[in-house]
Amino acid sequence: MKKKKAELTPGDALKRESERILVEQIRRQLALPPNKRTNFLRVRLPNGGTSL
């Protein structure tokens, strides 16, 4: 007996596409060097260091 493939409803297709875009965005962010990824968290200190 052959199994039929379940057809995607528009809601399922949209959910799958948004999940794919989210994963792509995360991978793009993780590909950046750490100083670019966490730039908004770091505060430059006078002696050249940084602090979170």
C-alpha positions as CSV (number, residue, x, y, z in Angstrom):
1,M,0.0,0.0,0.0
2,K,1.5,3.4,-1.0
3,K,1.4,6.3,1.3
4,K,0.1,9.6,-0.1
5,K,2.2,12.7,0.6
6,A,0.4,15.2,2.7
7,E,-0.1,18.4,0.8
8,L,1.0,21.6,2.5
9,T,-1.6,24.1,3.4
10,P,-0.8,27.7,2.9
11,G,-0.3,28.0,6.7
12,D,2.2,25.1,6.8
13,A,4.1,26.5,3.9
14,L,4.3,29.9,5.5
15,K,5.5,28.4,8.8
16,R,8.2,26.3,7.1
17,E,9.4,29.4,5.1
18,S,9.6,31.6,8.2
19,E,11.5,28.9,10.0
20,R,14.0,28.6,7.1
21,I,14.5,32.4,7.1
22,L,15.1,32.4,10.8
23,V,17.7,29.7,10.6
24,E,19.4,31.5,7.7
25,Q,19.5,34.7,9.8
26,I,21.0,32.9,12.8
27,R,23.7,31.3,10.6
28,R,24.5,34.7,9.0
29,Q,24.9,36.3,12.5
30,L,27.1,33.4,13.8
31,A,29.3,33.7,10.7
32,L,30.4,37.2,11.8
33,P,33.5,37.6,14.1
34,P,32.7,37.8,17.8
35,N,33.5,41.5,18.1
36,K,30.9,42.3,15.4
37,R,28.3,39.9,16.9
38,T,28.5,41.3,20.4
39,N,29.3,44.9,19.6
40,F,26.1,46.2,21.1
41,L,27.0,44.5,24.5
42,R,30.5,45.7,24.8
43,V,31.7,49.0,26.4
44,R,35.1,50.3,25.5
45,L,37.3,51.1,28.5
46,P,39.9,53.9,28.7
47,N,42.9,51.5,28.8
48,G,41.9,49.7,25.6
49,G,39.9,46.9,27.0
50,T,36.3,46.1,26.8
51,S,33.6,45.2,29.3
52,L,30.3,43.4,29.0
